[in-house]
Amino acid sequence: MILDESTSLFFRFGVALVIGILVGLQREYASEAPTKELPAGVRTFGLLGIVGCSAALLSDLLKSPWPFVGTVFTMGIFFGINYYLDAAKGKPGLTTKVSLILTLLAGGLTYWPHTLTLAVAIAVTMTVLLSVKVQLHRFARHLTHDDVFAVLKFAVITAIVLPIVPNRVFGPPPFDIFNPFKLWLFVVFISGISFVGYVLIKVAGANRGIGLTGLLGGLASSTAVTLSLSSRSHDHPNLARPFALAIIVAWTVMFLRVLAAVAFLNVALVRPILIPVAASVAAGLIYCVYLYVRQRTEKHRHEFAFDNPFELGMALKFGLLFALILLFSRVGQVYFGNVGVYLSSFLSGMADVDAISFSMAKLSRGVGGLDLGIAARAIVIAATANTIVKGGIVFFSGTKDLKRAILPGFVLMTVVGITLSFVI
């Protein structure tokens, strides 16, 4: 339904009011002294949203920015004086004052139709940030110097390096798959996956349970989870089943991570890999349920240390590995046919399943690309090879009880992966 000009104006003022009420409700809910008069609550924030929209309307009617600028400037002075008085009383908090200014600006943005959505997004983002105060402060307290430095390095490769990398193909076939921008974008993407997993571990805490450690650790690195828990199984031999549960959970998350990566790069490839990946995930989940039911210990609250997964040197190594895998896969496709692709996928999957998944997703895109069935089979083979390697880690570095607990799940997931790879 198309709104007339009058109705549209009322609608925009209504949005400004709702934005103010939304933020005001959060500030009142977060107040440590709800029975006392607040410096700014629902009414004040709601009125401020209307003030911002009214100032924008006045500026539009007068064809001058000064009414809106003057309103913001006047309110800014008032909030500044209010902050000075609060600071003199030993309450120097700036959060509510900044929220008031942002609410005023968001109210102004609601007047113009092309910025209405932005105003709503700003209001929602502001409310979320205000609501997660405790979680953000807890997260900040657990940050280390290396964590902060890793964030800066991730920002550098994403916001500075990526935009200046050439976005074109270099070299004749089979070297025509090298696009520096896309290669670096893959580096950023896989680093981001690991970084998000690490942040989740920091926020939730690995001490919430060994199973949660496997779930969150699997987002960062299922191989790291396998190595860590296999080595720790010697210190805690009575926790073989919980350790096995965490490891199988991490392996299962790895398959889901592969599916997400493929969906991001080549949606058409999701359909042929969906059944084998879903079957492998189902096999892992079934065995996880079995382990959960069978484990005799009720709760285990042990702290596991996870290093920050993002290192610039490792990101560069991943980029090189990805380029080599892409080249091997392309050479195998051109000179050795399907057998070459499968062999390179198996060997590459033993080292890193993400890189080969990216390669197959890229090579199978567009007209004339690698057949989707071949690419899907190669990804499943790589994921199975990666599972075999992690199973080898358990059997070489874990205790006998851990090996015994892992073996059925390892066999089940491997057999399912290999079997279904040939029916794609």
Protein Blocks (a to p, Z undefined) as FASTA:
>chain_A
ZZdfklmmmmmmmmmmmmmmmmmmmmmmmpmblmbccfbdfklmmmmmmmmmmmmmmmmm
nopaklmmmmmmmmmmmmmmmmmmmmmnopacfklmmmmmmmmmmmmmmmpmklmmmmmm
mmmmmmmmmmmmmmmmmmmmmpcfklmmmmmmmmmmmmmmmmmpccbdedjdfklmbcfk
lmmmmmmmmmmmmmmmmmmmmmnopmlojklmmmmmmmmommlmmmmmmmmmmmmmmlmm
mmmmmmmmmmmmmmmmmmmmmmmmommlmmmmmmmmmmmmmmmmmmmmmmmmmpmbfbdc
dddddddfbdfklmmmmmmmmmmmmmmmmmmmmmnojmlmmmmmmmmmmmomklmmmmmm
mmmgcehiacfklmmmmmmmmmmmmmmmmmmmmmmmmcfklmmmmmmmmmmmmmmmmmmm
mmZZ
